Amino acid sequence: MKVFNSLKALIVAISCAAALAPAVSVAQTSKVDEIRARGTLRMAGILNEDPYFSKDPRTGEWRGFAVEMARDIAANIGVKLEVVESSWANSILDVQSGKVDLALALTALPKRALSVHFTAPTYYNSFVIISPKASMKDKTWAQLNDPSVTIAVDLGSAQDQITKQMLPKAKILRFKTRDEAVIALTSGKADAVINTVLNGMVMTKKNAALGKVYVPHPLLSSPSVIGLNYKTDDTWKQFVTAWADYNRRVGNNQTWILKGLEPFGISLDDLPEGFSFN
């Protein structure tokens, strides 16, 4: 009987071990392993979003500082970068669905954090107004918060959230796209548009009719982060966060941003006073 019971216990132990084996195997396969096996790191890329992303229609090559950042992440893993065409709205959905491994240059809005995991900031972006009117210079957010001031924004954007928070009394024109908001400005329907400082600098370089970039006070800065799928393992999340934090602290991210601004003749000295990447 003793022998029988021992044999029975051994069979049960072996069965349990066999049942657990697949789970252990799955646990050992990380996102990094998946990316290395594929040979590419997939990032969401947005068309015509200088200085973040831009795709050459002739060659299909992508450029921009967000692309350079992702390319460095890929190099650290030992793979090539694959840019998957997306949009600001769809990039988060693409991360959620697993279509891409990450999305860069996201504004860390609390609601978005319910959908994707945010890393440490890659840099900080300031909100500005763009206007051809000299009277907009040196305006505070409190002074802009007036019914006599008309502001144009793209609906659902981070800058739209700023208007709700800082400008509840101002007249806000909300449009589906940023281009429509810009048309409202150039046609005289709006006094200014709100955007981030990097977008604003490029926009005014491309189209002088938009006017100048002004930084209302107090300075409003938002962390720009990398979005990852919540379901991915901690190793992947910790690696990308460590990459973001390290490169921001040592200045590499600032170098990539300035390189992305170079094609538009924008240097560090051209950026508005008081702006900081950190």
ABEGO torsion letter per residue (X at the ends): XAAAAAAAAAAAAAAAAAAAAAAAAAAABBAAAAAAAAGBBBBBBBBGBOAABBBBAAAGBBBEAAAAAAAAAAAAAGBBBBBBBBBAAAAAAAAAAGABABBBGBBBBAAAAAABBBBBBABBBBBBBBBABAAABGBBAAAABBAABBBBBBBGBAAAAAAAAABAABBBBBBABAAAAAAAAAAGABABBBBBAAAAAAAAAABAAAEBBBBBOBBBBBBBBBBBBAABBAAAAAAAAAAAAAAAAAGAAAAAAAAAAAAAGBBAAABBBGBBAX
